[in-house]
Amino acid sequence: MLELYQFSSCPYCQKVLRTLDSLGLKVGKDYQLIEASRGTPGRETVINLGGMSQVPFLVDGSTKMYESDDIIDYLKRKFS
């Protein structure tokens, strides 16, 4: 299952969420949303896995990526 580290007020995270929705992917079934605002365990995981405290951050198995446009391209290639 995909993991998307995000927080609700992040416009780039919302952009990725809109793409997940447009691809017909469902939270809890196809992907997991993980809160990653400052001071949360999710933010610590983002830093530990990717080396930066930036969101959105996508984890799909061994694939890990930042940058909303890169994530969107990846999702479209994988699920379109």
PyMOL Python script that loads the backbone (N, CA, C, O; Angstrom):
from pymol import cmd

cmd.read_pdbstr("""\
ATOM      1  N   MET A   1       0.839  -1.177   0.000  1.00  0.00           N
ATOM      2  CA  MET A   1       0.000   0.000   0.000  1.00  0.00           C
ATOM      3  C   MET A   1       0.886   1.244   0.000  1.00  0.00           C
ATOM      4  O   MET A   1       1.885   1.316   0.717  1.00  0.00           O
ATOM      5  N   LEU A   2       0.502   2.212  -0.812  1.00  0.00           N
ATOM      6  CA  LEU A   2       1.201   3.495  -0.843  1.00  0.00           C
ATOM      7  C   LEU A   2       1.054   4.198   0.493  1.00  0.00           C
ATOM      8  O   LEU A   2       0.041   4.046   1.177  1.00  0.00           O
ATOM      9  N   GLU A   3       2.057   4.959   0.857  1.00  0.00           N
ATOM     10  CA  GLU A   3       1.987   5.817   2.033  1.00  0.00           C
ATOM     11  C   GLU A   3       2.264   7.243   1.568  1.00  0.00           C
ATOM     12  O   GLU A   3       3.279   7.512   0.927  1.00  0.00           O
ATOM     13  N   LEU A   4       1.356   8.146   1.896  1.00  0.00           N
ATOM     14  CA  LEU A   4       1.555   9.553   1.567  1.00  0.00           C
ATOM     15  C   LEU A   4       1.648  10.343   2.861  1.00  0.00           C
ATOM     16  O   LEU A   4       0.680  10.450   3.614  1.00  0.00           O
ATOM     17  N   TYR A   5       2.822  10.892   3.103  1.00  0.00           N
ATOM     18  CA  TYR A   5       3.053  11.734   4.272  1.00  0.00           C
ATOM     19  C   TYR A   5       2.676  13.157   3.866  1.00  0.00           C
ATOM     20  O   TYR A   5       3.165  13.672   2.861  1.00  0.00           O
ATOM     21  N   GLN A   6       1.805  13.790   4.651  1.00  0.00           N
ATOM     22  CA  GLN A   6       1.244  15.076   4.263  1.00  0.00           C
ATOM     23  C   GLN A   6       0.682  15.802   5.468  1.00  0.00           C
ATOM     24  O   GLN A   6       0.634  15.260   6.572  1.00  0.00           O
ATOM     25  N   PHE A   7       0.257  17.036   5.243  1.00  0.00           N
ATOM     26  CA  PHE A   7      -0.593  17.725   6.217  1.00  0.00           C
ATOM     27  C   PHE A   7      -1.597  18.561   5.448  1.00  0.00           C
ATOM     28  O   PHE A   7      -1.324  19.002   4.332  1.00  0.00           O
ATOM     29  N   SER A   8      -2.751  18.775   6.041  1.00  0.00           N
ATOM     30  CA  SER A   8      -3.911  19.293   5.311  1.00  0.00           C
ATOM     31  C   SER A   8      -3.746  20.695   4.759  1.00  0.00           C
ATOM     32  O   SER A   8      -4.356  21.010   3.738  1.00  0.00           O
ATOM     33  N   SER A   9      -2.964  21.540   5.373  1.00  0.00           N
ATOM     34  CA  SER A   9      -2.834  22.915   4.872  1.00  0.00           C
ATOM     35  C   SER A   9      -1.757  23.060   3.791  1.00  0.00           C
ATOM     36  O   SER A   9      -1.508  24.168   3.316  1.00  0.00           O
ATOM     37  N   CYS A  10      -1.134  21.980   3.409  1.00  0.00           N
ATOM     38  CA  CYS A  10      -0.091  22.009   2.375  1.00  0.00           C
ATOM     39  C   CYS A  10      -0.737  21.939   0.985  1.00  0.00           C
ATOM     40  O   CYS A  10      -1.347  20.925   0.644  1.00  0.00           O
ATOM     41  N   PRO A  11      -0.612  23.009   0.173  1.00  0.00           N
ATOM     42  CA  PRO A  11      -1.246  22.999  -1.150  1.00  0.00           C
ATOM     43  C   PRO A  11      -0.663  21.939  -2.083  1.00  0.00           C
ATOM     44  O   PRO A  11      -1.374  21.417  -2.942  1.00  0.00           O
ATOM     45  N   TYR A  12       0.609  21.619  -1.925  1.00  0.00           N
ATOM     46  CA  TYR A  12       1.227  20.602  -2.774  1.00  0.00           C
ATOM     47  C   TYR A  12       0.707  19.215  -2.418  1.00  0.00           C
ATOM     48  O   TYR A  12       0.551  18.357  -3.286  1.00  0.00           O
ATOM     49  N   CYS A  13       0.442  19.006  -1.137  1.00  0.00           N
ATOM     50  CA  CYS A  13      -0.157  17.741  -0.695  1.00  0.00           C
ATOM     51  C   CYS A  13      -1.573  17.614  -1.263  1.00  0.00           C
ATOM     52  O   CYS A  13      -1.976  16.537  -1.704  1.00  0.00           O
ATOM     53  N   GLN A  14      -2.317  18.710  -1.250  1.00  0.00           N
ATOM     54  CA  GLN A  14      -3.680  18.686  -1.781  1.00  0.00           C
ATOM     55  C   GLN A  14      -3.679  18.370  -3.274  1.00  0.00           C
ATOM     56  O   GLN A  14      -4.573  17.684  -3.770  1.00  0.00           O
ATOM     57  N   LYS A  15      -2.691  18.864  -3.972  1.00  0.00           N
ATOM     58  CA  LYS A  15      -2.542  18.586  -5.402  1.00  0.00           C
ATOM     59  C   LYS A  15      -2.377  17.079  -5.635  1.00  0.00           C
ATOM     60  O   LYS A  15      -3.001  16.517  -6.535  1.00  0.00           O
ATOM     61  N   VAL A  16      -1.545  16.434  -4.829  1.00  0.00           N
ATOM     62  CA  VAL A  16      -1.337  14.985  -4.940  1.00  0.00           C
ATOM     63  C   VAL A  16      -2.622  14.243  -4.569  1.00  0.00           C
ATOM     64  O   VAL A  16      -2.986  13.268  -5.226  1.00  0.00           O
ATOM     65  N   LEU A  17      -3.302  14.695  -3.531  1.00  0.00           N
ATOM     66  CA  LEU A  17      -4.552  14.045  -3.118  1.00  0.00           C
ATOM     67  C   LEU A  17      -5.613  14.137  -4.216  1.00  0.00           C
ATOM     68  O   LEU A  17      -6.368  13.187  -4.424  1.00  0.00           O
ATOM     69  N   ARG A  18      -5.675  15.252  -4.909  1.00  0.00           N
ATOM     70  CA  ARG A  18      -6.628  15.389  -6.021  1.00  0.00           C
ATOM     71  C   ARG A  18      -6.298  14.385  -7.127  1.00  0.00           C
ATOM     72  O   ARG A  18      -7.200  13.822  -7.746  1.00  0.00           O
ATOM     73  N   THR A  19      -5.020  14.167  -7.369  1.00  0.00           N
ATOM     74  CA  THR A  19      -4.623  13.194  -8.386  1.00  0.00           C
ATOM     75  C   THR A  19      -4.989  11.780  -7.955  1.00  0.00           C
ATOM     76  O   THR A  19      -5.500  11.000  -8.759  1.00  0.00           O
ATOM     77  N   LEU A  20      -4.733  11.445  -6.700  1.00  0.00           N
ATOM     78  CA  LEU A  20      -5.123  10.119  -6.205  1.00  0.00           C
ATOM     79  C   LEU A  20      -6.621   9.903  -6.397  1.00  0.00           C
ATOM     80  O   LEU A  20      -7.053   8.831  -6.823  1.00  0.00           O
ATOM     81  N   ASP A  21      -7.404  10.921  -6.083  1.00  0.00           N
ATOM     82  CA  ASP A  21      -8.853  10.836  -6.240  1.00  0.00           C
ATOM     83  C   ASP A  21      -9.235  10.675  -7.710  1.00  0.00           C
ATOM     84  O   ASP A  21     -10.089   9.853  -8.044  1.00  0.00           O
ATOM     85  N   SER A  22      -8.606  11.453  -8.585  1.00  0.00           N
ATOM     86  CA  SER A  22      -8.936  11.382 -10.013  1.00  0.00           C
ATOM     87  C   SER A  22      -8.566  10.029 -10.622  1.00  0.00           C
ATOM     88  O   SER A  22      -9.151   9.615 -11.622  1.00  0.00           O
ATOM     89  N   LEU A  23      -7.607   9.351 -10.024  1.00  0.00           N
ATOM     90  CA  LEU A  23      -7.216   8.010 -10.489  1.00  0.00           C
ATOM     91  C   LEU A  23      -8.099   6.921  -9.887  1.00  0.00           C
ATOM     92  O   LEU A  23      -7.936   5.741 -10.196  1.00  0.00           O
ATOM     93  N   GLY A  24      -9.029   7.320  -9.030  1.00  0.00           N
ATOM     94  CA  GLY A  24      -9.946   6.360  -8.430  1.00  0.00           C
ATOM     95  C   GLY A  24      -9.370   5.598  -7.256  1.00  0.00           C
ATOM     96  O   GLY A  24      -9.934   4.589  -6.832  1.00  0.00           O
ATOM     97  N   LEU A  25      -8.256   6.068  -6.727  1.00  0.00           N
ATOM     98  CA  LEU A  25      -7.623   5.397  -5.590  1.00  0.00           C
ATOM     99  C   LEU A  25      -8.294   5.850  -4.299  1.00  0.00           C
ATOM    100  O   LEU A  25      -8.665   7.015  -4.153  1.00  0.00           O
ATOM    101  N   LYS A  26      -8.442   4.923  -3.374  1.00  0.00           N
ATOM    102  CA  LYS A  26      -9.182   5.182  -2.136  1.00  0.00           C
ATOM    103  C   LYS A  26      -8.265   5.093  -0.920  1.00  0.00           C
ATOM    104  O   LYS A  26      -7.467   4.166  -0.782  1.00  0.00           O
ATOM    105  N   VAL A  27      -8.406   6.093  -0.039  1.00  0.00           N
ATOM    106  CA  VAL A  27      -7.659   6.088   1.215  1.00  0.00           C
ATOM    107  C   VAL A  27      -8.102   4.886   2.041  1.00  0.00           C
ATOM    108  O   VAL A  27      -9.292   4.582   2.120  1.00  0.00           O
ATOM    109  N   GLY A  28      -7.147   4.212   2.647  1.00  0.00           N
ATOM    110  CA  GLY A  28      -7.433   3.041   3.455  1.00  0.00           C
ATOM    111  C   GLY A  28      -7.458   1.751   2.663  1.00  0.00           C
ATOM    112  O   GLY A  28      -7.267   0.673   3.225  1.00  0.00           O
ATOM    113  N   LYS A  29      -7.689   1.851   1.372  1.00  0.00           N
ATOM    114  CA  LYS A  29      -7.697   0.668   0.504  1.00  0.00           C
ATOM    115  C   LYS A  29      -6.445   0.628  -0.372  1.00  0.00           C
ATOM    116  O   LYS A  29      -5.741  -0.380  -0.433  1.00  0.00           O
ATOM    117  N   ASP A  30      -6.182   1.758  -1.052  1.00  0.00           N
ATOM    118  CA  ASP A  30      -5.060   1.826  -1.986  1.00  0.00           C
ATOM    119  C   ASP A  30      -3.863   2.589  -1.430  1.00  0.00           C
ATOM    120  O   ASP A  30      -2.719   2.349  -1.815  1.00  0.00           O
ATOM    121  N   TYR A  31      -4.152   3.507  -0.524  1.00  0.00           N
ATOM    122  CA  TYR A  31      -3.066   4.298   0.060  1.00  0.00           C
ATOM    123  C   TYR A  31      -3.420   4.686   1.483  1.00  0.00           C
ATOM    124  O   TYR A  31      -4.581   4.691   1.891  1.00  0.00           O
ATOM    125  N   GLN A  32      -2.375   5.010   2.215  1.00  0.00           N
ATOM    126  CA  GLN A  32      -2.516   5.440   3.608  1.00  0.00           C
ATOM    127  C   GLN A  32      -2.035   6.879   3.711  1.00  0.00           C
ATOM    128  O   GLN A  32      -0.967   7.222   3.203  1.00  0.00           O
ATOM    129  N   LEU A  33      -2.824   7.716   4.367  1.00  0.00           N
ATOM    130  CA  LEU A  33      -2.411   9.092   4.651  1.00  0.00           C
ATOM    131  C   LEU A  33      -1.772   9.138   6.022  1.00  0.00           C
ATOM    132  O   LEU A  33      -2.325   8.621   6.993  1.00  0.00           O
ATOM    133  N   ILE A  34      -0.607   9.756   6.101  1.00  0.00           N
ATOM    134  CA  ILE A  34       0.105   9.852   7.365  1.00  0.00           C
ATOM    135  C   ILE A  34       0.371  11.325   7.658  1.00  0.00           C
ATOM    136  O   ILE A  34       0.994  12.031   6.865  1.00  0.00           O
ATOM    137  N   GLU A  35      -0.110  11.764   8.797  1.00  0.00           N
ATOM    138  CA  GLU A  35       0.082  13.149   9.232  1.00  0.00           C
ATOM    139  C   GLU A  35       1.574  13.413   9.442  1.00  0.00           C
ATOM    140  O   GLU A  35       2.253  12.683  10.165  1.00  0.00           O
ATOM    141  N   ALA A  36       2.066  14.465   8.798  1.00  0.00           N
ATOM    142  CA  ALA A  36       3.496  14.769   8.881  1.00  0.00           C
ATOM    143  C   ALA A  36       3.749  16.245   9.134  1.00  0.00           C
ATOM    144  O   ALA A  36       4.739  16.799   8.656  1.00  0.00           O
ATOM    145  N   SER A  37       2.859  16.885   9.883  1.00  0.00           N
ATOM    146  CA  SER A  37       3.122  18.271  10.255  1.00  0.00           C
ATOM    147  C   SER A  37       4.253  18.306  11.280  1.00  0.00           C
ATOM    148  O   SER A  37       4.611  17.280  11.859  1.00  0.00           O
ATOM    149  N   ARG A  38       4.804  19.482  11.494  1.00  0.00           N
ATOM    150  CA  ARG A  38       5.946  19.619  12.417  1.00  0.00           C
ATOM    151  C   ARG A  38       5.603  19.050  13.786  1.00  0.00           C
ATOM    152  O   ARG A  38       4.515  19.275  14.316  1.00  0.00           O
ATOM    153  N   GLY A  39       6.549  18.313  14.345  1.00  0.00           N
ATOM    154  CA  GLY A  39       6.384  17.773  15.682  1.00  0.00           C
ATOM    155  C   GLY A  39       5.642  16.449  15.751  1.00  0.00           C
ATOM    156  O   GLY A  39       5.411  15.936  16.845  1.00  0.00           O
ATOM    157  N   THR A  40       5.261  15.879  14.603  1.00  0.00           N
ATOM    158  CA  THR A  40       4.551  14.597  14.605  1.00  0.00           C
ATOM    159  C   THR A  40       5.516  13.442  14.323  1.00  0.00           C
ATOM    160  O   THR A  40       6.579  13.651  13.738  1.00  0.00           O
ATOM    161  N   PRO A  41       5.152  12.239  14.733  1.00  0.00           N
ATOM    162  CA  PRO A  41       5.973  11.076  14.385  1.00  0.00           C
ATOM    163  C   PRO A  41       6.120  10.907  12.870  1.00  0.00           C
ATOM    164  O   PRO A  41       7.151  10.434  12.391  1.00  0.00           O
ATOM    165  N   GLY A  42       5.090  11.293  12.125  1.00  0.00           N
ATOM    166  CA  GLY A  42       5.168  11.193  10.667  1.00  0.00           C
ATOM    167  C   GLY A  42       6.271  12.048  10.086  1.00  0.00           C
ATOM    168  O   GLY A  42       6.953  11.629   9.151  1.00  0.00           O
ATOM    169  N   ARG A  43       6.457  13.242  10.625  1.00  0.00           N
ATOM    170  CA  ARG A  43       7.526  14.119  10.143  1.00  0.00           C
ATOM    171  C   ARG A  43       8.886  13.491  10.417  1.00  0.00           C
ATOM    172  O   ARG A  43       9.785  13.559   9.579  1.00  0.00           O
ATOM    173  N   GLU A  44       9.037  12.883  11.586  1.00  0.00           N
ATOM    174  CA  GLU A  44      10.299  12.197  11.913  1.00  0.00           C
ATOM    175  C   GLU A  44      10.564  11.059  10.938  1.00  0.00           C
ATOM    176  O   GLU A  44      11.706  10.842  10.535  1.00  0.00           O
ATOM    177  N   THR A  45       9.525  10.336  10.559  1.00  0.00           N
ATOM    178  CA  THR A  45       9.675   9.246   9.593  1.00  0.00           C
ATOM    179  C   THR A  45      10.106   9.776   8.242  1.00  0.00           C
ATOM    180  O   THR A  45      10.970   9.189   7.591  1.00  0.00           O
ATOM    181  N   VAL A  46       9.510  10.889   7.809  1.00  0.00           N
ATOM    182  CA  VAL A  46       9.893  11.511   6.537  1.00  0.00           C
ATOM    183  C   VAL A  46      11.386  11.833   6.537  1.00  0.00           C
ATOM    184  O   VAL A  46      12.093  11.541   5.572  1.00  0.00           O
ATOM    185  N   ILE A  47      11.850  12.427   7.613  1.00  0.00           N
ATOM    186  CA  ILE A  47      13.270  12.791   7.714  1.00  0.00           C
ATOM    187  C   ILE A  47      14.138  11.537   7.716  1.00  0.00           C
ATOM    188  O   ILE A  47      15.159  11.488   7.030  1.00  0.00           O
ATOM    189  N   ASN A  48      13.739  10.528   8.479  1.00  0.00           N
ATOM    190  CA  ASN A  48      14.529   9.293   8.561  1.00  0.00           C
ATOM    191  C   ASN A  48      14.586   8.547   7.234  1.00  0.00           C
ATOM    192  O   ASN A  48      15.629   8.002   6.871  1.00  0.00           O
ATOM    193  N   LEU A  49      13.475   8.520   6.512  1.00  0.00           N
ATOM    194  CA  LEU A  49      13.433   7.769   5.250  1.00  0.00           C
ATOM    195  C   LEU A  49      14.012   8.539   4.077  1.00  0.00           C
ATOM    196  O   LEU A  49      14.643   7.951   3.198  1.00  0.00           O
ATOM    197  N   GLY A  50      13.800   9.865   4.054  1.00  0.00           N
ATOM    198  CA  GLY A  50      14.188  10.639   2.883  1.00  0.00           C
ATOM    199  C   GLY A  50      15.284  11.648   3.092  1.00  0.00           C
ATOM    200  O   GLY A  50      15.883  12.123   2.127  1.00  0.00           O
ATOM    201  N   GLY A  51      15.561  11.987   4.344  1.00  0.00           N
ATOM    202  CA  GLY A  51      16.644  12.913   4.617  1.00  0.00           C
ATOM    203  C   GLY A  51      16.240  14.383   4.676  1.00  0.00           C
ATOM    204  O   GLY A  51      17.054  15.229   5.049  1.00  0.00           O
ATOM    205  N   MET A  52      14.994  14.701   4.315  1.00  0.00           N
ATOM    206  CA  MET A  52      14.517  16.084   4.376  1.00  0.00           C
ATOM    207  C   MET A  52      13.171  16.095   5.096  1.00  0.00           C
ATOM    208  O   MET A  52      12.518  15.059   5.221  1.00  0.00           O
ATOM    209  N   SER A  53      12.762  17.266   5.566  1.00  0.00           N
ATOM    210  CA  SER A  53      11.487  17.367   6.281  1.00  0.00           C
ATOM    211  C   SER A  53      10.380  17.900   5.376  1.00  0.00           C
ATOM    212  O   SER A  53       9.445  18.547   5.848  1.00  0.00           O
ATOM    213  N   GLN A  54      10.482  17.636   4.113  1.00  0.00           N
ATOM    214  CA  GLN A  54       9.558  18.166   3.113  1.00  0.00           C
ATOM    215  C   GLN A  54       8.382  17.218   2.890  1.00  0.00           C
ATOM    216  O   GLN A  54       8.538  15.997   2.931  1.00  0.00           O
ATOM    217  N   VAL A  55       7.205  17.797   2.654  1.00  0.00           N
ATOM    218  CA  VAL A  55       6.039  17.038   2.231  1.00  0.00           C
ATOM    219  C   VAL A  55       5.460  17.705   0.993  1.00  0.00           C
ATOM    220  O   VAL A  55       5.669  18.902   0.798  1.00  0.00           O
ATOM    221  N   PRO A  56       4.742  16.975   0.152  1.00  0.00           N
ATOM    222  CA  PRO A  56       4.379  15.582   0.302  1.00  0.00           C
ATOM    223  C   PRO A  56       5.590  14.670   0.120  1.00  0.00           C
ATOM    224  O   PRO A  56       6.575  15.017  -0.532  1.00  0.00           O
ATOM    225  N   PHE A  57       5.472  13.497   0.721  1.00  0.00           N
ATOM    226  CA  PHE A  57       6.497  12.469   0.613  1.00  0.00           C
ATOM    227  C   PHE A  57       5.780  11.150   0.388  1.00  0.00           C
ATOM    228  O   PHE A  57       4.966  10.731   1.210  1.00  0.00           O
ATOM    229  N   LEU A  58       6.081  10.497  -0.724  1.00  0.00           N
ATOM    230  CA  LEU A  58       5.427   9.245  -1.090  1.00  0.00           C
ATOM    231  C   LEU A  58       6.374   8.082  -0.873  1.00  0.00           C
ATOM    232  O   LEU A  58       7.550   8.144  -1.234  1.00  0.00           O
ATOM    233  N   VAL A  59       5.848   7.019  -0.280  1.00  0.00           N
ATOM    234  CA  VAL A  59       6.593   5.769  -0.142  1.00  0.00           C
ATOM    235  C   VAL A  59       5.766   4.675  -0.803  1.00  0.00           C
ATOM    236  O   VAL A  59       4.604   4.462  -0.455  1.00  0.00           O
ATOM    237  N   ASP A  60       6.374   3.988  -1.756  1.00  0.00           N
ATOM    238  CA  ASP A  60       5.759   2.847  -2.426  1.00  0.00           C
ATOM    239  C   ASP A  60       6.808   1.752  -2.493  1.00  0.00           C
ATOM    240  O   ASP A  60       7.577   1.672  -3.451  1.00  0.00           O
ATOM    241  N   GLY A  61       6.834   0.908  -1.470  1.00  0.00           N
ATOM    242  CA  GLY A  61       7.880  -0.103  -1.384  1.00  0.00           C
ATOM    243  C   GLY A  61       9.238   0.559  -1.239  1.00  0.00           C
ATOM    244  O   GLY A  61       9.475   1.320  -0.302  1.00  0.00           O
ATOM    245  N   SER A  62      10.129   0.260  -2.180  1.00  0.00           N
ATOM    246  CA  SER A  62      11.467   0.850  -2.122  1.00  0.00           C
ATOM    247  C   SER A  62      11.525   2.224  -2.801  1.00  0.00           C
ATOM    248  O   SER A  62      12.556   2.894  -2.748  1.00  0.00           O
ATOM    249  N   THR A  63      10.441   2.643  -3.427  1.00  0.00           N
ATOM    250  CA  THR A  63      10.377   3.962  -4.072  1.00  0.00           C
ATOM    251  C   THR A  63       9.986   5.006  -3.041  1.00  0.00           C
ATOM    252  O   THR A  63       8.979   4.872  -2.346  1.00  0.00           O
ATOM    253  N   LYS A  64      10.800   6.047  -2.956  1.00  0.00           N
ATOM    254  CA  LYS A  64      10.549   7.152  -2.031  1.00  0.00           C
ATOM    255  C   LYS A  64      10.768   8.446  -2.791  1.00  0.00           C
ATOM    256  O   LYS A  64      11.798   8.620  -3.443  1.00  0.00           O
ATOM    257  N   MET A  65       9.804   9.359  -2.711  1.00  0.00           N
ATOM    258  CA  MET A  65       9.989  10.607  -3.455  1.00  0.00           C
ATOM    259  C   MET A  65       9.284  11.789  -2.818  1.00  0.00           C
ATOM    260  O   MET A  65       8.241  11.664  -2.177  1.00  0.00           O
ATOM    261  N   TYR A  66       9.905  12.945  -3.025  1.00  0.00           N
ATOM    262  CA  TYR A  66       9.351  14.245  -2.691  1.00  0.00           C
ATOM    263  C   TYR A  66       8.873  14.877  -3.995  1.00  0.00           C
ATOM    264  O   TYR A  66       8.906  14.235  -5.046  1.00  0.00           O
ATOM    265  N   GLU A  67       8.438  16.107  -3.933  1.00  0.00           N
ATOM    266  CA  GLU A  67       8.028  16.920  -5.084  1.00  0.00           C
ATOM    267  C   GLU A  67       6.702  16.434  -5.661  1.00  0.00           C
ATOM    268  O   GLU A  67       6.607  15.349  -6.235  1.00  0.00           O
ATOM    269  N   SER A  68       5.700  17.260  -5.492  1.00  0.00           N
ATOM    270  CA  SER A  68       4.343  16.890  -5.907  1.00  0.00           C
ATOM    271  C   SER A  68       4.264  16.526  -7.391  1.00  0.00           C
ATOM    272  O   SER A  68       3.589  15.559  -7.740  1.00  0.00           O
ATOM    273  N   ASP A  69       4.925  17.262  -8.261  1.00  0.00           N
ATOM    274  CA  ASP A  69       4.852  16.953  -9.692  1.00  0.00           C
ATOM    275  C   ASP A  69       5.484  15.600 -10.005  1.00  0.00           C
ATOM    276  O   ASP A  69       4.972  14.860 -10.845  1.00  0.00           O
ATOM    277  N   ASP A  70       6.584  15.270  -9.346  1.00  0.00           N
ATOM    278  CA  ASP A  70       7.214  13.955  -9.542  1.00  0.00           C
ATOM    279  C   ASP A  70       6.303  12.844  -9.031  1.00  0.00           C
ATOM    280  O   ASP A  70       6.172  11.800  -9.669  1.00  0.00           O
ATOM    281  N   ILE A  71       5.679  13.071  -7.884  1.00  0.00           N
ATOM    282  CA  ILE A  71       4.756  12.084  -7.327  1.00  0.00           C
ATOM    283  C   ILE A  71       3.578  11.877  -8.270  1.00  0.00           C
ATOM    284  O   ILE A  71       3.184  10.740  -8.528  1.00  0.00           O
ATOM    285  N   ILE A  72       3.015  12.965  -8.786  1.00  0.00           N
ATOM    286  CA  ILE A  72       1.876  12.876  -9.704  1.00  0.00           C
ATOM    287  C   ILE A  72       2.263  12.120 -10.971  1.00  0.00           C
ATOM    288  O   ILE A  72       1.508  11.260 -11.424  1.00  0.00           O
ATOM    289  N   ASP A  73       3.407  12.421 -11.542  1.00  0.00           N
ATOM    290  CA  ASP A  73       3.865  11.682 -12.734  1.00  0.00           C
ATOM    291  C   ASP A  73       3.994  10.197 -12.434  1.00  0.00           C
ATOM    292  O   ASP A  73       3.571   9.361 -13.233  1.00  0.00           O
ATOM    293  N   TYR A  74       4.572   9.869 -11.294  1.00  0.00           N
ATOM    294  CA  TYR A  74       4.742   8.469 -10.887  1.00  0.00           C
ATOM    295  C   TYR A  74       3.381   7.781 -10.756  1.00  0.00           C
ATOM    296  O   TYR A  74       3.189   6.676 -11.263  1.00  0.00           O
ATOM    297  N   LEU A  75       2.450   8.433 -10.082  1.00  0.00           N
ATOM    298  CA  LEU A  75       1.114   7.843  -9.887  1.00  0.00           C
ATOM    299  C   LEU A  75       0.396   7.637 -11.203  1.00  0.00           C
ATOM    300  O   LEU A  75      -0.241   6.603 -11.405  1.00  0.00           O
ATOM    301  N   LYS A  76       0.489   8.602 -12.101  1.00  0.00           N
ATOM    302  CA  LYS A  76      -0.169   8.468 -13.403  1.00  0.00           C
ATOM    303  C   LYS A  76       0.436   7.337 -14.214  1.00  0.00           C
ATOM    304  O   LYS A  76      -0.290   6.594 -14.875  1.00  0.00           O
ATOM    305  N   ARG A  77       1.742   7.197 -14.175  1.00  0.00           N
ATOM    306  CA  ARG A  77       2.392   6.088 -14.905  1.00  0.00           C
ATOM    307  C   ARG A  77       1.974   4.745 -14.306  1.00  0.00           C
ATOM    308  O   ARG A  77       1.733   3.786 -15.040  1.00  0.00           O
ATOM    309  N   LYS A  78       1.888   4.676 -13.006  1.00  0.00           N
ATOM    310  CA  LYS A  78       1.595   3.406 -12.333  1.00  0.00           C
ATOM    311  C   LYS A  78       0.126   3.010 -12.434  1.00  0.00           C
ATOM    312  O   LYS A  78      -0.180   1.827 -12.578  1.00  0.00           O
ATOM    313  N   PHE A  79      -0.785   3.969 -12.361  1.00  0.00           N
ATOM    314  CA  PHE A  79      -2.205   3.647 -12.226  1.00  0.00           C
ATOM    315  C   PHE A  79      -3.083   4.045 -13.410  1.00  0.00           C
ATOM    316  O   PHE A  79      -4.285   3.782 -13.382  1.00  0.00           O
ATOM    317  N   SER A  80      -2.532   4.662 -14.437  1.00  0.00           N
ATOM    318  CA  SER A  80      -3.361   5.034 -15.602  1.00  0.00           C
ATOM    319  C   SER A  80      -3.412   3.915 -16.621  1.00  0.00           C
ATOM    320  O   SER A  80      -4.059   4.053 -17.658  1.00  0.00           O
TER     321      SER A  80
END
""", "prot")
cmd.dss("prot")
cmd.show_as("cartoon", "prot")
cmd.util.cbc("prot")
cmd.orient("prot")
